[in-house]
Amino acid sequence: MYTLLRILIGVVFLVSSLGKLFSPYQNFQYVIQAYQLLPSWAEVLTAQIFPWIELMVGVFTLLGLWTGWALRGAMLLFAIFITVVGQALIRHLSLENCGCFGEWIHLQPQVVIVMDSLSLLLTIALLRNLPAAQKFSLDSWGK
């Protein structure tokens, strides 16, 4: 079960990153601007770098390579997502789509808060049961 949860979290990050990477970074930059949180220079940098971070976390989590660190990265990303989307909801920003998955999947911010909160809790559970999460992973290969 823990292995399947680890793989699921990895796939979520893969889909999220690829949905952004297959589009011009300006599309994601536009989404970031809608959250009204960063200065313009940081919006550009975030739009260019963040999908690559998601991709790395997704691949490492999916394959179970350096699983503990990958899950900590996932936990940090989920916490960031919850904070960013949560502040937008509190501030009543007009967002029809969270932009989490690029152009591929459109989710309302309220749905994303629930999904990311559950994902954060699952990631914490995986970290607490790391040996079980590392089954069928590259970390356990050759042991």
Chimera marker file (.cmm) of the C-alpha trace (Angstrom):
<marker_set name="trace">
<marker id="1" x="0.000" y="0.000" z="0.000" r="1" g="1" b="0" radius="0.5"/>
<marker id="2" x="2.768" y="2.462" z="0.895" r="1" g="1" b="0" radius="0.5"/>
<marker id="3" x="4.505" y="1.722" z="-2.390" r="1" g="1" b="0" radius="0.5"/>
<marker id="4" x="1.333" y="2.541" z="-4.323" r="1" g="1" b="0" radius="0.5"/>
<marker id="5" x="0.909" y="5.788" z="-2.398" r="1" g="1" b="0" radius="0.5"/>
<marker id="6" x="4.528" y="6.736" z="-3.134" r="1" g="1" b="0" radius="0.5"/>
<marker id="7" x="3.997" y="6.010" z="-6.827" r="1" g="1" b="0" radius="0.5"/>
<marker id="8" x="0.729" y="7.981" z="-6.854" r="1" g="1" b="0" radius="0.5"/>
<marker id="9" x="2.410" y="11.047" z="-5.348" r="1" g="1" b="0" radius="0.5"/>
<marker id="10" x="5.228" y="10.737" z="-7.871" r="1" g="1" b="0" radius="0.5"/>
<marker id="11" x="2.749" y="10.557" z="-10.747" r="1" g="1" b="0" radius="0.5"/>
<marker id="12" x="0.904" y="13.641" z="-9.480" r="1" g="1" b="0" radius="0.5"/>
<marker id="13" x="4.141" y="15.641" z="-9.599" r="1" g="1" b="0" radius="0.5"/>
<marker id="14" x="5.073" y="14.212" z="-12.998" r="1" g="1" b="0" radius="0.5"/>
<marker id="15" x="1.727" y="15.161" z="-14.532" r="1" g="1" b="0" radius="0.5"/>
<marker id="16" x="1.853" y="18.575" z="-12.878" r="1" g="1" b="0" radius="0.5"/>
<marker id="17" x="5.358" y="19.316" z="-14.129" r="1" g="1" b="0" radius="0.5"/>
<marker id="18" x="4.886" y="17.973" z="-17.644" r="1" g="1" b="0" radius="0.5"/>
<marker id="19" x="1.641" y="19.919" z="-18.043" r="1" g="1" b="0" radius="0.5"/>
<marker id="20" x="3.699" y="23.073" z="-17.491" r="1" g="1" b="0" radius="0.5"/>
<marker id="21" x="6.882" y="22.056" z="-19.290" r="1" g="1" b="0" radius="0.5"/>
<marker id="22" x="5.090" y="21.226" z="-22.547" r="1" g="1" b="0" radius="0.5"/>
<marker id="23" x="3.726" y="24.774" z="-22.696" r="1" g="1" b="0" radius="0.5"/>
<marker id="24" x="5.595" y="28.069" z="-22.923" r="1" g="1" b="0" radius="0.5"/>
<marker id="25" x="6.688" y="29.178" z="-19.440" r="1" g="1" b="0" radius="0.5"/>
<marker id="26" x="4.673" y="32.378" z="-19.932" r="1" g="1" b="0" radius="0.5"/>
<marker id="27" x="1.469" y="30.336" z="-19.544" r="1" g="1" b="0" radius="0.5"/>
<marker id="28" x="2.531" y="29.304" z="-16.031" r="1" g="1" b="0" radius="0.5"/>
<marker id="29" x="3.800" y="32.817" z="-15.360" r="1" g="1" b="0" radius="0.5"/>
<marker id="30" x="0.296" y="34.119" z="-16.093" r="1" g="1" b="0" radius="0.5"/>
<marker id="31" x="-1.098" y="31.678" z="-13.504" r="1" g="1" b="0" radius="0.5"/>
<marker id="32" x="1.492" y="32.805" z="-10.950" r="1" g="1" b="0" radius="0.5"/>
<marker id="33" x="0.574" y="36.454" z="-11.580" r="1" g="1" b="0" radius="0.5"/>
<marker id="34" x="-3.069" y="35.690" z="-10.757" r="1" g="1" b="0" radius="0.5"/>
<marker id="35" x="-2.029" y="34.789" z="-7.194" r="1" g="1" b="0" radius="0.5"/>
<marker id="36" x="-0.637" y="38.335" z="-6.691" r="1" g="1" b="0" radius="0.5"/>
<marker id="37" x="2.104" y="37.152" z="-4.359" r="1" g="1" b="0" radius="0.5"/>
<marker id="38" x="5.490" y="37.705" z="-6.011" r="1" g="1" b="0" radius="0.5"/>
<marker id="39" x="7.305" y="40.600" z="-7.657" r="1" g="1" b="0" radius="0.5"/>
<marker id="40" x="7.420" y="40.356" z="-11.453" r="1" g="1" b="0" radius="0.5"/>
<marker id="41" x="11.067" y="39.210" z="-11.608" r="1" g="1" b="0" radius="0.5"/>
<marker id="42" x="10.253" y="36.350" z="-9.205" r="1" g="1" b="0" radius="0.5"/>
<marker id="43" x="7.188" y="35.370" z="-11.237" r="1" g="1" b="0" radius="0.5"/>
<marker id="44" x="9.362" y="34.804" z="-14.304" r="1" g="1" b="0" radius="0.5"/>
<marker id="45" x="11.987" y="32.871" z="-12.352" r="1" g="1" b="0" radius="0.5"/>
<marker id="46" x="9.367" y="30.749" z="-10.600" r="1" g="1" b="0" radius="0.5"/>
<marker id="47" x="7.603" y="29.969" z="-13.879" r="1" g="1" b="0" radius="0.5"/>
<marker id="48" x="10.867" y="28.822" z="-15.430" r="1" g="1" b="0" radius="0.5"/>
<marker id="49" x="12.286" y="26.808" z="-12.508" r="1" g="1" b="0" radius="0.5"/>
<marker id="50" x="9.345" y="25.431" z="-10.515" r="1" g="1" b="0" radius="0.5"/>
<marker id="51" x="8.157" y="22.862" z="-13.097" r="1" g="1" b="0" radius="0.5"/>
<marker id="52" x="11.673" y="21.376" z="-13.163" r="1" g="1" b="0" radius="0.5"/>
<marker id="53" x="11.645" y="21.059" z="-9.378" r="1" g="1" b="0" radius="0.5"/>
<marker id="54" x="8.279" y="19.304" z="-9.586" r="1" g="1" b="0" radius="0.5"/>
<marker id="55" x="9.665" y="17.004" z="-12.273" r="1" g="1" b="0" radius="0.5"/>
<marker id="56" x="12.662" y="16.019" z="-10.142" r="1" g="1" b="0" radius="0.5"/>
<marker id="57" x="10.529" y="15.422" z="-7.055" r="1" g="1" b="0" radius="0.5"/>
<marker id="58" x="8.090" y="13.390" z="-9.159" r="1" g="1" b="0" radius="0.5"/>
<marker id="59" x="10.730" y="11.192" z="-10.781" r="1" g="1" b="0" radius="0.5"/>
<marker id="60" x="12.631" y="10.577" z="-7.549" r="1" g="1" b="0" radius="0.5"/>
<marker id="61" x="9.419" y="9.812" z="-5.635" r="1" g="1" b="0" radius="0.5"/>
<marker id="62" x="8.029" y="7.565" z="-8.357" r="1" g="1" b="0" radius="0.5"/>
<marker id="63" x="11.235" y="5.565" z="-8.711" r="1" g="1" b="0" radius="0.5"/>
<marker id="64" x="11.997" y="5.587" z="-5.008" r="1" g="1" b="0" radius="0.5"/>
<marker id="65" x="15.444" y="7.086" z="-5.429" r="1" g="1" b="0" radius="0.5"/>
<marker id="66" x="16.576" y="8.871" z="-2.281" r="1" g="1" b="0" radius="0.5"/>
<marker id="67" x="13.005" y="8.320" z="-1.172" r="1" g="1" b="0" radius="0.5"/>
<marker id="68" x="13.296" y="10.124" z="2.146" r="1" g="1" b="0" radius="0.5"/>
<marker id="69" x="14.591" y="13.285" z="0.515" r="1" g="1" b="0" radius="0.5"/>
<marker id="70" x="12.115" y="13.050" z="-2.351" r="1" g="1" b="0" radius="0.5"/>
<marker id="71" x="9.214" y="12.750" z="0.085" r="1" g="1" b="0" radius="0.5"/>
<marker id="72" x="10.510" y="15.690" z="2.094" r="1" g="1" b="0" radius="0.5"/>
<marker id="73" x="10.592" y="17.691" z="-1.142" r="1" g="1" b="0" radius="0.5"/>
<marker id="74" x="7.037" y="16.599" z="-1.913" r="1" g="1" b="0" radius="0.5"/>
<marker id="75" x="5.963" y="17.582" z="1.590" r="1" g="1" b="0" radius="0.5"/>
<marker id="76" x="7.512" y="21.029" z="1.163" r="1" g="1" b="0" radius="0.5"/>
<marker id="77" x="5.861" y="21.508" z="-2.231" r="1" g="1" b="0" radius="0.5"/>
<marker id="78" x="2.445" y="20.485" z="-0.897" r="1" g="1" b="0" radius="0.5"/>
<marker id="79" x="2.860" y="22.943" z="2.001" r="1" g="1" b="0" radius="0.5"/>
<marker id="80" x="3.752" y="25.712" z="-0.473" r="1" g="1" b="0" radius="0.5"/>
<marker id="81" x="0.741" y="24.877" z="-2.670" r="1" g="1" b="0" radius="0.5"/>
<marker id="82" x="-1.617" y="24.893" z="0.320" r="1" g="1" b="0" radius="0.5"/>
<marker id="83" x="-0.246" y="28.259" z="1.455" r="1" g="1" b="0" radius="0.5"/>
<marker id="84" x="-0.417" y="29.893" z="-1.976" r="1" g="1" b="0" radius="0.5"/>
<marker id="85" x="-3.898" y="28.633" z="-2.846" r="1" g="1" b="0" radius="0.5"/>
<marker id="86" x="-5.138" y="29.251" z="0.703" r="1" g="1" b="0" radius="0.5"/>
<marker id="87" x="-4.058" y="32.891" z="0.692" r="1" g="1" b="0" radius="0.5"/>
<marker id="88" x="-5.800" y="33.354" z="-2.668" r="1" g="1" b="0" radius="0.5"/>
<marker id="89" x="-9.022" y="31.962" z="-1.230" r="1" g="1" b="0" radius="0.5"/>
<marker id="90" x="-8.741" y="34.096" z="1.904" r="1" g="1" b="0" radius="0.5"/>
<marker id="91" x="-8.142" y="37.188" z="-0.234" r="1" g="1" b="0" radius="0.5"/>
<marker id="92" x="-11.090" y="36.235" z="-2.499" r="1" g="1" b="0" radius="0.5"/>
<marker id="93" x="-8.954" y="36.364" z="-5.638" r="1" g="1" b="0" radius="0.5"/>
<marker id="94" x="-10.889" y="35.459" z="-8.742" r="1" g="1" b="0" radius="0.5"/>
<marker id="95" x="-9.358" y="32.115" z="-9.766" r="1" g="1" b="0" radius="0.5"/>
<marker id="96" x="-11.365" y="29.657" z="-11.807" r="1" g="1" b="0" radius="0.5"/>
<marker id="97" x="-8.421" y="27.292" z="-12.196" r="1" g="1" b="0" radius="0.5"/>
<marker id="98" x="-5.515" y="26.695" z="-9.837" r="1" g="1" b="0" radius="0.5"/>
<marker id="99" x="-3.040" y="26.239" z="-12.698" r="1" g="1" b="0" radius="0.5"/>
<marker id="100" x="-1.480" y="23.293" z="-10.883" r="1" g="1" b="0" radius="0.5"/>
<marker id="101" x="-1.410" y="21.001" z="-13.908" r="1" g="1" b="0" radius="0.5"/>
<marker id="102" x="-0.824" y="23.520" z="-16.668" r="1" g="1" b="0" radius="0.5"/>
<marker id="103" x="-3.351" y="23.285" z="-19.468" r="1" g="1" b="0" radius="0.5"/>
<marker id="104" x="-3.982" y="19.568" z="-18.976" r="1" g="1" b="0" radius="0.5"/>
<marker id="105" x="-6.219" y="19.496" z="-15.901" r="1" g="1" b="0" radius="0.5"/>
<marker id="106" x="-8.303" y="22.348" z="-14.526" r="1" g="1" b="0" radius="0.5"/>
<marker id="107" x="-9.236" y="22.271" z="-10.850" r="1" g="1" b="0" radius="0.5"/>
<marker id="108" x="-10.951" y="24.835" z="-8.689" r="1" g="1" b="0" radius="0.5"/>
<marker id="109" x="-8.839" y="26.200" z="-5.819" r="1" g="1" b="0" radius="0.5"/>
<marker id="110" x="-11.203" y="24.724" z="-3.207" r="1" g="1" b="0" radius="0.5"/>
<marker id="111" x="-10.656" y="21.250" z="-4.659" r="1" g="1" b="0" radius="0.5"/>
<marker id="112" x="-6.902" y="21.779" z="-4.724" r="1" g="1" b="0" radius="0.5"/>
<marker id="113" x="-6.782" y="22.741" z="-1.034" r="1" g="1" b="0" radius="0.5"/>
<marker id="114" x="-8.452" y="19.444" z="-0.125" r="1" g="1" b="0" radius="0.5"/>
<marker id="115" x="-6.340" y="17.407" z="-2.554" r="1" g="1" b="0" radius="0.5"/>
<marker id="116" x="-3.056" y="18.970" z="-1.436" r="1" g="1" b="0" radius="0.5"/>
<marker id="117" x="-3.948" y="18.660" z="2.242" r="1" g="1" b="0" radius="0.5"/>
<marker id="118" x="-4.681" y="14.961" z="1.840" r="1" g="1" b="0" radius="0.5"/>
<marker id="119" x="-1.519" y="14.535" z="-0.211" r="1" g="1" b="0" radius="0.5"/>
<marker id="120" x="0.503" y="16.267" z="2.501" r="1" g="1" b="0" radius="0.5"/>
<marker id="121" x="-0.927" y="13.906" z="5.128" r="1" g="1" b="0" radius="0.5"/>
<marker id="122" x="-0.151" y="10.897" z="2.910" r="1" g="1" b="0" radius="0.5"/>
<marker id="123" x="3.398" y="12.135" z="2.406" r="1" g="1" b="0" radius="0.5"/>
<marker id="124" x="3.858" y="12.482" z="6.165" r="1" g="1" b="0" radius="0.5"/>
<marker id="125" x="2.535" y="8.926" z="6.594" r="1" g="1" b="0" radius="0.5"/>
<marker id="126" x="5.015" y="7.701" z="3.978" r="1" g="1" b="0" radius="0.5"/>
<marker id="127" x="7.894" y="9.406" z="5.761" r="1" g="1" b="0" radius="0.5"/>
<marker id="128" x="6.827" y="7.880" z="9.075" r="1" g="1" b="0" radius="0.5"/>
<marker id="129" x="6.822" y="4.446" z="7.393" r="1" g="1" b="0" radius="0.5"/>
<marker id="130" x="9.818" y="4.985" z="5.138" r="1" g="1" b="0" radius="0.5"/>
<marker id="131" x="10.971" y="1.331" z="5.008" r="1" g="1" b="0" radius="0.5"/>
<marker id="132" x="7.523" y="0.305" z="3.729" r="1" g="1" b="0" radius="0.5"/>
<marker id="133" x="7.508" y="3.197" z="1.235" r="1" g="1" b="0" radius="0.5"/>
<marker id="134" x="10.896" y="2.079" z="-0.085" r="1" g="1" b="0" radius="0.5"/>
<marker id="135" x="9.698" y="-1.372" z="-1.139" r="1" g="1" b="0" radius="0.5"/>
<marker id="136" x="10.030" y="-1.858" z="-4.891" r="1" g="1" b="0" radius="0.5"/>
<marker id="137" x="12.154" y="1.274" z="-5.126" r="1" g="1" b="0" radius="0.5"/>
<marker id="138" x="15.605" y="2.020" z="-6.460" r="1" g="1" b="0" radius="0.5"/>
<marker id="139" x="16.634" y="2.556" z="-2.833" r="1" g="1" b="0" radius="0.5"/>
<marker id="140" x="15.856" y="-1.085" z="-2.071" r="1" g="1" b="0" radius="0.5"/>
<marker id="141" x="17.367" y="-2.469" z="-5.286" r="1" g="1" b="0" radius="0.5"/>
<marker id="142" x="20.254" y="-4.767" z="-4.529" r="1" g="1" b="0" radius="0.5"/>
<marker id="143" x="19.505" y="-5.047" z="-0.812" r="1" g="1" b="0" radius="0.5"/>
<link id1="1" id2="2" r="1" g="1" b="0" radius="0.2"/>
<link id1="2" id2="3" r="1" g="1" b="0" radius="0.2"/>
<link id1="3" id2="4" r="1" g="1" b="0" radius="0.2"/>
<link id1="4" id2="5" r="1" g="1" b="0" radius="0.2"/>
<link id1="5" id2="6" r="1" g="1" b="0" radius="0.2"/>
<link id1="6" id2="7" r="1" g="1" b="0" radius="0.2"/>
<link id1="7" id2="8" r="1" g="1" b="0" radius="0.2"/>
<link id1="8" id2="9" r="1" g="1" b="0" radius="0.2"/>
<link id1="9" id2="10" r="1" g="1" b="0" radius="0.2"/>
<link id1="10" id2="11" r="1" g="1" b="0" radius="0.2"/>
<link id1="11" id2="12" r="1" g="1" b="0" radius="0.2"/>
<link id1="12" id2="13" r="1" g="1" b="0" radius="0.2"/>
<link id1="13" id2="14" r="1" g="1" b="0" radius="0.2"/>
<link id1="14" id2="15" r="1" g="1" b="0" radius="0.2"/>
<link id1="15" id2="16" r="1" g="1" b="0" radius="0.2"/>
<link id1="16" id2="17" r="1" g="1" b="0" radius="0.2"/>
<link id1="17" id2="18" r="1" g="1" b="0" radius="0.2"/>
<link id1="18" id2="19" r="1" g="1" b="0" radius="0.2"/>
<link id1="19" id2="20" r="1" g="1" b="0" radius="0.2"/>
<link id1="20" id2="21" r="1" g="1" b="0" radius="0.2"/>
<link id1="21" id2="22" r="1" g="1" b="0" radius="0.2"/>
<link id1="22" id2="23" r="1" g="1" b="0" radius="0.2"/>
<link id1="23" id2="24" r="1" g="1" b="0" radius="0.2"/>
<link id1="24" id2="25" r="1" g="1" b="0" radius="0.2"/>
<link id1="25" id2="26" r="1" g="1" b="0" radius="0.2"/>
<link id1="26" id2="27" r="1" g="1" b="0" radius="0.2"/>
<link id1="27" id2="28" r="1" g="1" b="0" radius="0.2"/>
<link id1="28" id2="29" r="1" g="1" b="0" radius="0.2"/>
<link id1="29" id2="30" r="1" g="1" b="0" radius="0.2"/>
<link id1="30" id2="31" r="1" g="1" b="0" radius="0.2"/>
<link id1="31" id2="32" r="1" g="1" b="0" radius="0.2"/>
<link id1="32" id2="33" r="1" g="1" b="0" radius="0.2"/>
<link id1="33" id2="34" r="1" g="1" b="0" radius="0.2"/>
<link id1="34" id2="35" r="1" g="1" b="0" radius="0.2"/>
<link id1="35" id2="36" r="1" g="1" b="0" radius="0.2"/>
<link id1="36" id2="37" r="1" g="1" b="0" radius="0.2"/>
<link id1="37" id2="38" r="1" g="1" b="0" radius="0.2"/>
<link id1="38" id2="39" r="1" g="1" b="0" radius="0.2"/>
<link id1="39" id2="40" r="1" g="1" b="0" radius="0.2"/>
<link id1="40" id2="41" r="1" g="1" b="0" radius="0.2"/>
<link id1="41" id2="42" r="1" g="1" b="0" radius="0.2"/>
<link id1="42" id2="43" r="1" g="1" b="0" radius="0.2"/>
<link id1="43" id2="44" r="1" g="1" b="0" radius="0.2"/>
<link id1="44" id2="45" r="1" g="1" b="0" radius="0.2"/>
<link id1="45" id2="46" r="1" g="1" b="0" radius="0.2"/>
<link id1="46" id2="47" r="1" g="1" b="0" radius="0.2"/>
<link id1="47" id2="48" r="1" g="1" b="0" radius="0.2"/>
<link id1="48" id2="49" r="1" g="1" b="0" radius="0.2"/>
<link id1="49" id2="50" r="1" g="1" b="0" radius="0.2"/>
<link id1="50" id2="51" r="1" g="1" b="0" radius="0.2"/>
<link id1="51" id2="52" r="1" g="1" b="0" radius="0.2"/>
<link id1="52" id2="53" r="1" g="1" b="0" radius="0.2"/>
<link id1="53" id2="54" r="1" g="1" b="0" radius="0.2"/>
<link id1="54" id2="55" r="1" g="1" b="0" radius="0.2"/>
<link id1="55" id2="56" r="1" g="1" b="0" radius="0.2"/>
<link id1="56" id2="57" r="1" g="1" b="0" radius="0.2"/>
<link id1="57" id2="58" r="1" g="1" b="0" radius="0.2"/>
<link id1="58" id2="59" r="1" g="1" b="0" radius="0.2"/>
<link id1="59" id2="60" r="1" g="1" b="0" radius="0.2"/>
<link id1="60" id2="61" r="1" g="1" b="0" radius="0.2"/>
<link id1="61" id2="62" r="1" g="1" b="0" radius="0.2"/>
<link id1="62" id2="63" r="1" g="1" b="0" radius="0.2"/>
<link id1="63" id2="64" r="1" g="1" b="0" radius="0.2"/>
<link id1="64" id2="65" r="1" g="1" b="0" radius="0.2"/>
<link id1="65" id2="66" r="1" g="1" b="0" radius="0.2"/>
<link id1="66" id2="67" r="1" g="1" b="0" radius="0.2"/>
<link id1="67" id2="68" r="1" g="1" b="0" radius="0.2"/>
<link id1="68" id2="69" r="1" g="1" b="0" radius="0.2"/>
<link id1="69" id2="70" r="1" g="1" b="0" radius="0.2"/>
<link id1="70" id2="71" r="1" g="1" b="0" radius="0.2"/>
<link id1="71" id2="72" r="1" g="1" b="0" radius="0.2"/>
<link id1="72" id2="73" r="1" g="1" b="0" radius="0.2"/>
<link id1="73" id2="74" r="1" g="1" b="0" radius="0.2"/>
<link id1="74" id2="75" r="1" g="1" b="0" radius="0.2"/>
<link id1="75" id2="76" r="1" g="1" b="0" radius="0.2"/>
<link id1="76" id2="77" r="1" g="1" b="0" radius="0.2"/>
<link id1="77" id2="78" r="1" g="1" b="0" radius="0.2"/>
<link id1="78" id2="79" r="1" g="1" b="0" radius="0.2"/>
<link id1="79" id2="80" r="1" g="1" b="0" radius="0.2"/>
<link id1="80" id2="81" r="1" g="1" b="0" radius="0.2"/>
<link id1="81" id2="82" r="1" g="1" b="0" radius="0.2"/>
<link id1="82" id2="83" r="1" g="1" b="0" radius="0.2"/>
<link id1="83" id2="84" r="1" g="1" b="0" radius="0.2"/>
<link id1="84" id2="85" r="1" g="1" b="0" radius="0.2"/>
<link id1="85" id2="86" r="1" g="1" b="0" radius="0.2"/>
<link id1="86" id2="87" r="1" g="1" b="0" radius="0.2"/>
<link id1="87" id2="88" r="1" g="1" b="0" radius="0.2"/>
<link id1="88" id2="89" r="1" g="1" b="0" radius="0.2"/>
<link id1="89" id2="90" r="1" g="1" b="0" radius="0.2"/>
<link id1="90" id2="91" r="1" g="1" b="0" radius="0.2"/>
<link id1="91" id2="92" r="1" g="1" b="0" radius="0.2"/>
<link id1="92" id2="93" r="1" g="1" b="0" radius="0.2"/>
<link id1="93" id2="94" r="1" g="1" b="0" radius="0.2"/>
<link id1="94" id2="95" r="1" g="1" b="0" radius="0.2"/>
<link id1="95" id2="96" r="1" g="1" b="0" radius="0.2"/>
<link id1="96" id2="97" r="1" g="1" b="0" radius="0.2"/>
<link id1="97" id2="98" r="1" g="1" b="0" radius="0.2"/>
<link id1="98" id2="99" r="1" g="1" b="0" radius="0.2"/>
<link id1="99" id2="100" r="1" g="1" b="0" radius="0.2"/>
<link id1="100" id2="101" r="1" g="1" b="0" radius="0.2"/>
<link id1="101" id2="102" r="1" g="1" b="0" radius="0.2"/>
<link id1="102" id2="103" r="1" g="1" b="0" radius="0.2"/>
<link id1="103" id2="104" r="1" g="1" b="0" radius="0.2"/>
<link id1="104" id2="105" r="1" g="1" b="0" radius="0.2"/>
<link id1="105" id2="106" r="1" g="1" b="0" radius="0.2"/>
<link id1="106" id2="107" r="1" g="1" b="0" radius="0.2"/>
<link id1="107" id2="108" r="1" g="1" b="0" radius="0.2"/>
<link id1="108" id2="109" r="1" g="1" b="0" radius="0.2"/>
<link id1="109" id2="110" r="1" g="1" b="0" radius="0.2"/>
<link id1="110" id2="111" r="1" g="1" b="0" radius="0.2"/>
<link id1="111" id2="112" r="1" g="1" b="0" radius="0.2"/>
<link id1="112" id2="113" r="1" g="1" b="0" radius="0.2"/>
<link id1="113" id2="114" r="1" g="1" b="0" radius="0.2"/>
<link id1="114" id2="115" r="1" g="1" b="0" radius="0.2"/>
<link id1="115" id2="116" r="1" g="1" b="0" radius="0.2"/>
<link id1="116" id2="117" r="1" g="1" b="0" radius="0.2"/>
<link id1="117" id2="118" r="1" g="1" b="0" radius="0.2"/>
<link id1="118" id2="119" r="1" g="1" b="0" radius="0.2"/>
<link id1="119" id2="120" r="1" g="1" b="0" radius="0.2"/>
<link id1="120" id2="121" r="1" g="1" b="0" radius="0.2"/>
<link id1="121" id2="122" r="1" g="1" b="0" radius="0.2"/>
<link id1="122" id2="123" r="1" g="1" b="0" radius="0.2"/>
<link id1="123" id2="124" r="1" g="1" b="0" radius="0.2"/>
<link id1="124" id2="125" r="1" g="1" b="0" radius="0.2"/>
<link id1="125" id2="126" r="1" g="1" b="0" radius="0.2"/>
<link id1="126" id2="127" r="1" g="1" b="0" radius="0.2"/>
<link id1="127" id2="128" r="1" g="1" b="0" radius="0.2"/>
<link id1="128" id2="129" r="1" g="1" b="0" radius="0.2"/>
<link id1="129" id2="130" r="1" g="1" b="0" radius="0.2"/>
<link id1="130" id2="131" r="1" g="1" b="0" radius="0.2"/>
<link id1="131" id2="132" r="1" g="1" b="0" radius="0.2"/>
<link id1="132" id2="133" r="1" g="1" b="0" radius="0.2"/>
<link id1="133" id2="134" r="1" g="1" b="0" radius="0.2"/>
<link id1="134" id2="135" r="1" g="1" b="0" radius="0.2"/>
<link id1="135" id2="136" r="1" g="1" b="0" radius="0.2"/>
<link id1="136" id2="137" r="1" g="1" b="0" radius="0.2"/>
<link id1="137" id2="138" r="1" g="1" b="0" radius="0.2"/>
<link id1="138" id2="139" r="1" g="1" b="0" radius="0.2"/>
<link id1="139" id2="140" r="1" g="1" b="0" radius="0.2"/>
<link id1="140" id2="141" r="1" g="1" b="0" radius="0.2"/>
<link id1="141" id2="142" r="1" g="1" b="0" radius="0.2"/>
<link id1="142" id2="143" r="1" g="1" b="0" radius="0.2"/>
</marker_set>
